Amino acid sequence: MEKTYIQDLHRHAGEEVQLQGWVSNIRSSGKVKFIVLRDGTGLVQGVMVKGQVPDSLIEKFETLTQESSLSIKGKVRKDDRAPGGFELDLTDIPHIYNIAHEYPITHKEHGIEFLADRRHLWLRSSRQHAIMRVRHRIIKTIRDFFDNRGFTLIDSPILTPAACEGTSTLFETDYFDLGKAYLSQSGQLYGEASAMAFGKIYCFGPTFRAEKSKTRRHLTEFWMVEPEVAFNDLEDDMDLAEEFLECIVQTVLQNCGPELKVLERDTTKLQNVKKPFPRITYDEAAKILHDKGLPFEWGSDLGGTDETVVSEQFDRPVMVHRYPSEVKAFYMKRDPQNPKLALAVDVLAPEGYGEIIGGSQREDDLDALLTRIKEQHLPESAFEWYLDLRRFGSVPHAGFGLGVERTVSWICGLEHVRETIPFPRMIYRLTP
């Protein structure tokens, strides 16, 4: 019999089909027996009545446990009360692949550490399915957005010879006879080189931060997409980020309704995520914080609480631009109107989810970039190739990075970023 998936049952109403999967739940109500099967594409309930099916089928049913793997056969019946709109009138269990041992994750409540220790099994739950499907849709939308706009995907290296975002948060390793190497904090520097070759590019992959942070927004390994565009300035950069975020959120709303429903997400707040986004300067953000009575000192970077308070003033993401240059990276261009400011922008998500995009116009002047590298005591020799970009055809250019996990956390309305990636890595967790 042709293999069928639960997500395709609507095409087979009135037909007999065979499904393969795992027992999500089993129960009995008198003579009526129920199997809830999941196959990775959805859930469906199979029903059989004692006396209307062979006794051998009832005997097989009685051996089943939660997460046992099997194939079932039955007639597809439309039922608007069922989760997917269809049920199966069971006629056979052709094969039982494995009778599962006592499954540790039951349908009762479990503590987060208990579940995190069993992440390899926790992924089978409906909630985690929903989150991973939203993540999948976000990643697909990211690729489609840039591919459809003529960007070229450039894969940046994971092992790098120098820091991009500061030396205090690097994972270090020995690299044969060449000294130290570091897990990448960002593909941006390589993205800049690629933009000088291809005009507009994006890199997309895992990045690593050895930051000893235990907040609900931090992972030590996460995925980031980083577009870079030659001849773009800060305003162009903000325009691109705005269009990009709107596309992601609206595409998820259009395609992930069932998943957002499982997560009980209030989607009315996501429906507001449409351009134009409010754009405020760092000075204006500081004034908001002072007016709210927060002891914010000019020249400091925005902390988590600061970001939350600023974002609460708006019903969609807010762009905060022109930060003090001292709190921003060496490669960010200074504002010609005020060299104390960097042409940088952070996009803060609403509802207290913090920074999801950080970007800037890059310093395109060789002497200015050399000065910054020396001021920050960075090894000039490690950046010789990067300085070449300013020696050979330098142009204004800009880009940004979007963290996938923070974006998933915001769109799904999650309390902690650890649920946004299949196997999270945090300072206190390296397993499973």
C-alpha positions in Angstrom: 0.0 0.0 0.0 1.2 3.5 -0.8 2.8 5.3 2.1 0.6 8.1 3.5 1.3 10.9 5.9 -1.1 12.4 8.4 -0.8 15.9 6.9 -2.2 14.4 3.6 -5.2 12.6 5.0 -7.6 15.3 3.5 -6.7 13.9 0.1 -7.9 10.4 1.1 -11.3 10.9 2.7 -13.3 7.6 2.4 -10.2 5.6 1.4 -8.2 3.0 3.3 -4.7 4.1 4.1 -1.7 2.9 6.0 0.3 5.1 8.3 3.6 4.7 10.2 4.5 6.5 13.4 4.5 6.5 17.1 1.8 6.1 19.8 1.3 9.6 21.3 -1.6 8.3 23.5 -3.7 5.3 24.0 -7.0 4.9 25.9 -10.1 2.8 26.2 -13.7 3.7 26.9 -15.6 0.4 27.3 -15.5 -1.4 24.1 -14.0 1.5 22.2 -10.3 1.7 21.8 -8.3 4.8 20.8 -4.8 5.2 19.4 -3.5 8.7 18.8 -0.7 8.4 16.3 2.0 11.0 15.4 4.2 10.6 12.4 6.1 14.0 12.4 3.6 15.7 10.1 0.7 15.7 12.5 -1.6 13.7 14.9 -4.5 11.5 14.1 -6.8 9.4 16.2 -7.5 5.8 15.2 -10.7 4.2 16.6 -11.8 0.6 16.8 -14.7 -1.1 18.6 -14.4 -4.5 20.2 -16.7 -7.0 18.4 -16.4 -5.1 15.1 -12.7 -5.9 14.6 -10.9 -9.3 15.0 -9.8 -10.2 18.5 -6.2 -10.4 17.3 -6.3 -6.6 16.6 -7.6 -5.9 20.2 -4.8 -8.1 21.5 -2.2 -6.1 19.6 -3.7 -2.9 20.9 -3.4 -4.2 24.5 0.4 -4.5 24.1 1.0 -0.9 23.1 2.6 1.7 25.3 3.3 5.4 24.8 5.9 6.0 22.1 5.7 2.4 20.7 6.4 2.5 17.0 4.0 0.8 14.6 2.0 0.9 11.3 -1.8 1.2 11.3 -4.3 0.7 8.6 -7.8 2.2 8.5 -10.5 4.1 6.6 -10.2 7.9 6.6 -13.3 9.5 8.0 -14.0 13.3 8.1 -14.6 14.6 11.6 -14.7 18.3 12.2 -14.1 17.7 16.0 -10.8 16.0 15.4 -7.6 18.1 15.6 -6.8 17.7 11.9 -10.4 17.3 10.7 -10.1 13.5 10.2 -10.1 10.3 12.1 -9.2 6.7 11.2 -11.6 3.7 11.6 -8.9 1.1 12.3 -8.9 -2.1 10.4 -5.4 -3.5 11.2 -2.1 -3.0 12.9 0.1 -4.6 10.2 3.4 -4.2 12.0 4.7 -3.2 15.5 8.3 -2.1 15.2 9.0 -1.6 18.9 7.1 -1.7 22.2 8.5 1.3 24.0 9.9 1.0 27.6 8.1 3.1 30.2 8.3 6.6 28.7 9.7 9.2 31.1 7.7 12.1 29.7 4.1 11.6 30.5 1.1 13.8 30.0 1.5 15.3 33.4 3.5 18.5 34.2 7.3 18.1 34.4 10.0 20.6 35.6 12.1 22.4 33.1 15.4 20.7 34.2 13.7 17.3 33.9 12.6 18.1 30.4 15.9 19.7 29.4 17.8 16.6 30.5 15.6 14.6 28.2 15.6 17.1 25.3 16.1 14.3 22.8 12.6 13.0 23.9 11.0 16.4 24.7 11.3 17.3 21.0 8.4 14.8 20.4 5.9 16.9 22.2 3.2 19.0 20.4 4.6 22.2 21.8 8.2 21.6 20.7 6.9 20.4 17.3 5.1 23.8 17.0 8.2 25.8 17.9 10.4 23.9 15.5 7.9 24.3 12.7 7.8 28.0 13.3 11.6 28.0 13.3 11.7 26.1 10.0 9.3 28.7 8.5 11.4 31.6 9.7 14.6 30.1 8.2 12.9 29.3 4.9 11.5 32.9 4.8 15.0 34.3 5.5 16.5 32.4 2.6 13.6 33.2 0.3 13.7 36.9 1.2 17.4 37.4 0.2 17.4 34.9 -2.7 14.4 36.7 -4.3 16.2 40.0 -4.0 19.4 39.0 -5.8 21.6 38.3 -2.8 24.3 35.7 -3.0 24.7 33.3 0.0 28.3 33.2 1.1 29.3 30.7 3.8 31.7 32.3 6.3 34.3 30.2 8.3 33.5 28.9 11.7 37.2 28.8 12.7 38.7 32.3 12.7 42.1 33.8 13.6 40.8 36.8 15.5 37.9 38.3 17.3 35.1 40.2 15.7 33.0 41.3 18.7 35.6 41.6 21.4 38.2 39.2 22.9 36.4 38.4 26.2 33.7 36.2 24.7 35.7 33.8 22.5 35.9 30.0 22.5 39.6 29.3 21.9 41.3 26.2 20.5 44.8 25.2 19.3 45.1 25.2 15.5 47.9 22.8 14.5 51.2 24.7 14.3 49.5 28.1 13.5 48.7 29.1 17.1 45.3 29.9 18.4 42.0 29.8 16.5 38.5 30.9 17.7 34.9 29.8 17.1 33.3 32.5 15.1 31.3 35.2 16.9 30.0 36.5 13.5 30.5 36.1 9.8 30.4 39.8 9.3 34.0 40.6 8.4 34.0 37.9 5.8 30.6 39.2 4.6 32.2 42.6 4.0 34.9 41.0 1.8 32.2 39.1 0.0 30.1 42.2 -0.6 33.1 43.9 -2.3 33.0 40.9 -4.7 29.3 40.3 -5.2 27.6 43.6 -4.2 25.0 42.2 -1.9 25.4 39.0 0.1 24.2 37.2 3.2 25.9 34.6 5.4 23.9 32.3 7.5 25.2 29.9 10.1 26.1 29.1 13.7 27.9 31.6 15.8 29.4 31.3 19.3 29.7 33.5 22.3 31.6 32.5 25.5 29.6 35.0 27.4 28.9 34.0 31.0 25.3 35.0 30.9 22.4 33.1 32.4 19.6 35.3 31.1 16.5 34.0 29.3 17.8 35.7 26.1 21.3 34.0 25.8 22.7 30.9 24.3 26.4 30.1 23.8 25.7 28.6 20.3 23.1 30.2 18.1 22.3 30.9 14.4 22.6 34.3 12.8 21.9 35.6 9.3 24.0 38.6 8.2 23.3 40.5 5.0 25.9 43.0 3.8 25.4 45.5 0.9 27.9 47.5 -0.9 27.0 51.2 -1.4 24.4 51.1 1.4 24.5 53.7 4.2 22.8 53.5 7.6 19.4 54.6 6.3 19.5 51.9 3.6 20.4 49.4 6.3 17.4 50.4 8.4 15.1 50.2 5.4 16.3 46.6 4.6 16.0 45.5 8.2 12.5 46.9 8.4 11.3 45.2 5.2 13.0 41.9 6.3 11.3 41.8 9.8 7.9 42.6 8.3 8.3 39.8 5.8 9.3 37.2 8.4 6.5 38.0 10.8 3.7 38.3 8.2 4.9 35.1 6.5 4.7 33.2 9.8 1.3 34.5 10.5 0.1 33.4 7.1 1.6 29.9 7.3 1.9 28.8 10.9 -1.6 29.5 12.3 -2.0 25.9 13.8 1.4 26.1 15.4 0.8 29.5 17.0 -2.6 28.2 18.3 -0.8 25.3 20.0 1.5 27.8 21.6 -1.5 30.0 22.6 0.3 33.0 21.0 -1.6 36.3 21.0 -1.2 37.0 17.3 -2.9 40.5 17.4 0.4 41.9 18.6 2.3 40.3 15.7 -0.2 41.7 13.2 1.1 45.2 14.0 4.6 44.3 12.8 4.4 46.3 9.6 6.5 49.1 8.3 7.2 51.9 8.9 8.8 51.1 12.3 9.5 53.9 14.7 13.1 55.2 14.5 14.6 57.0 17.5 18.1 58.1 18.4 20.0 56.8 21.3 19.5 60.2 22.9 15.7 59.9 22.5 15.9 56.4 24.1 17.9 57.8 27.0 15.2 60.5 27.5 12.5 57.8 27.6 14.4 55.9 30.3 15.0 59.1 32.3 11.3 60.1 32.0 10.4 56.6 33.3 12.7 57.1 36.3 15.4 54.7 35.4 19.0 55.6 36.5 20.4 55.4 32.9 23.8 57.0 32.3 24.5 58.5 28.9 27.3 56.5 27.3 26.2 53.2 28.6 24.8 50.5 26.3 21.2 49.6 26.7 20.7 46.7 29.1 17.9 44.2 29.1 15.6 46.3 31.3 16.4 49.4 29.3 15.4 47.7 26.0 12.2 46.4 27.5 11.1 49.8 28.8 12.0 51.6 25.5 10.2 48.9 23.4 7.1 49.1 25.6 6.4 52.6 24.3 5.6 51.2 20.8 3.3 48.6 19.3 5.9 47.2 16.8 9.7 46.9 16.7 11.6 50.1 17.3 14.9 51.1 15.8 17.4 52.8 18.1 20.3 54.4 16.1 23.4 56.5 16.6 24.8 55.0 19.8 27.9 56.3 21.6 30.9 55.1 19.6 32.6 53.9 22.8 30.1 51.1 23.3 30.2 49.9 19.7 32.6 47.7 17.7 35.7 49.0 16.0 34.4 48.5 12.5 31.3 50.8 12.9 31.6 54.1 11.1 31.5 57.4 13.1 28.7 59.9 12.4 30.3 62.7 10.4 28.0 65.2 12.2 29.2 64.0 15.6 32.2 61.6 15.8 31.2 60.6 19.4 28.4 58.6 17.8 28.5 55.5 15.7 26.3 54.9 12.7 24.8 51.9 14.4 21.3 50.6 14.8 19.6 48.0 17.1 16.1 46.8 16.4 14.3 46.0 19.6 11.4 43.6 19.5 8.1 44.5 21.4 6.8 42.6 24.4 10.2 42.7 26.2 12.1 40.4 23.8 15.1 42.7 23.4 17.5 43.2 20.6 16.9 41.0 17.6 18.9 42.9 15.0 22.2 44.8 15.4 23.7 46.6 12.5 25.7 49.5 11.2 27.3 51.3 8.4 30.9 50.1 8.3 34.0 52.2 8.5 35.3 52.5 4.9 38.3 54.7 5.5 41.6 52.9 5.9 43.3 55.4 8.3 40.2 55.6 10.5 39.9 51.8 10.7 43.6 51.5 11.5 43.3 54.0 14.3 40.4 52.0 15.9 42.3 48.7 15.7 45.2 50.3 17.5 43.0 52.0 20.1 41.4 48.7 21.0 44.8 46.9 21.1 43.7 44.4 18.5 46.4 42.5 16.5 46.8 44.5 13.3 48.4 41.5 11.6 45.2 39.4 12.0 43.2 42.1 10.2 45.6 42.8 7.3 43.2 41.1 4.9 40.3 43.1 6.3 42.3 46.3 5.8 42.8 45.4 2.2 39.1 45.9 1.6 39.8 49.6 2.3 43.0 49.7 0.1 41.4 48.2 -3.0 38.2 49.9 -4.1 36.7 50.8 -0.7 33.0 51.9 -0.8 30.4 52.8 1.7 28.7 49.6 2.9 26.4 48.4 5.6 24.8 45.3 7.1 23.2 43.7 10.1 22.8 40.5 12.0 19.6 38.9 13.1 19.6 36.2 15.7 17.3 33.3 14.7 16.6 32.1 18.2 15.6 35.4 19.7 13.4 35.9 16.7 11.8 32.5 17.2 11.4 33.3 20.9 9.6 36.5 20.2 7.3 35.3 17.4 6.3 32.2 19.5 5.9 34.2 22.7 8.3 32.0 24.7 9.6 32.6 28.2 13.1 31.3 27.5 15.3 31.1 24.4 16.3 27.5 25.2 13.2 26.1 23.5 14.0 27.8 20.2 16.8 25.5 19.1 16.7 21.6 19.0 19.6 21.1 21.3 20.4 24.3 23.3 23.9 25.1 24.5 24.2 27.3 27.6 26.9 27.9 30.1 25.4 25.3 32.4 24.3 22.8 29.7 26.2 20.8 27.1 24.0 17.7 27.0 22.2 16.0 25.5 
